[in-house]
């Protein structure tokens, strides 16, 4: 259990969006907790349902690798959810760590440097504020560290995180006057952040436009391929975890999420509703739950918010079977994906220095889950080799691979337009430009020709 608690603050430093390496490392380290004797709550079935759903979605979408990263995050969140549920039965030393981990982090935070978006950091801090309030510290200490966390959030200028905490506070006090203040604060935010609100509405409109064309979803973490912009920063674009979840998972995911939420709320402790309310507002107004660290902390808080079950023996074996099946299959999947990611990185290093060597590494990438960027990289490598050696077969293969890399085949997509122009004129420069745009979406920049 202690290792799980120490991983929580580390989540901020490994919260790079869709960082496979960090997720795989956290899953491996979580084994030391999973291997112990633990209680598995009934809500674990919903994590299993979402995990299976995300894996099945791979058979209907081209961006399987990105979607599978989300599946791994579901498993990681399930582990921290179970840890949060089991913290009540932890030994006194572990309870001490539980009570001190967030306060120590707040004390150390001024000396922490991170390149993450300040809003993401503020969401992380807001969740740690909830974490502090749910600890066993004395009320006076809680107030001190909550104020410290709020101060850091205010210093970052994150209105959404502050508003979410205020909503949680109103839910905790359960007085009408506080809800009137919440309404007043919401109106003030609308006027103070008018440009941001308008931008979010525009992106929401675009998101539901994509959903209308793809009601069954486009695959988690795949939105970047469906946007006209080519910047990697647009991977998460709706500024709402719930809206993005609906867009990428489709109607089926929405039905599952509502069903899971209803079941969870039935089993929620009354004195913990305020924390979940704050988390819900944060999920509705911000995208931070897609980041590893934020997802871990909120899952822990949610697990700690459940009612205690009296008897685990009746269904304990089945729950453990489901939990272990999910965890160990994720271990295998993360190992396969980690190997593919490593070969992809090695190939990218050699792409222009030695395209034949780059192709050697690209060919070692696993065919499942498929990586659109991997097809683009192989297409670029083969086009360079084919052009240098006047190998028409290699050039033809590069066009086939480039077409496989195109997730969104629409003229509004710059990569698709470049591909059509390349195919029409046999222009390998244009072909590599199309591949470059797909790679750029994944944070990889090709050398300009």
Buried (B, 14 or more C-beta within 10 A) or exposed (E): BBEBBEBBBBBBEBBBBBBBBBBBBBBEBBBEBBEEEBBBBBBBBBBBBBBBBBBEBBEBBBBBBBBBBBBBBBBBBBBBBBBBBBBEEBEEEBBEBBBBBBBEBBEEBEEEEBEBBBBBBBBBBBBBBBBBBBBEBEEEBBEBBBEBBBEBBEEBEBBBBBBBBBBBBBBBEEEEEBBEBBEEBEEEBEEEBEEBBEEBEEBBEBBBEBBEEBEEBBBBBBBBBBBEEBEBEBBBBBBBBBBBBBBBBBEBBBEBBEEBEEBBEEBBEEEBBBBBBBBBBBBBBBBBBBBBBBBBBBBBBBBBBBEEBEEBEEBEEEBBEBBEEBBEBBBEBBEEBBEBBBBBEBBBEBBBEEBEBBBBBBEBBBEBBBBBBBBBBBBBBBBBBBBEEEBEEBBEBBBEBBBBBBBBEEEEBBBBBBBBBBBEEEEBEBBBBBBBBBBBBBEBEBEEE
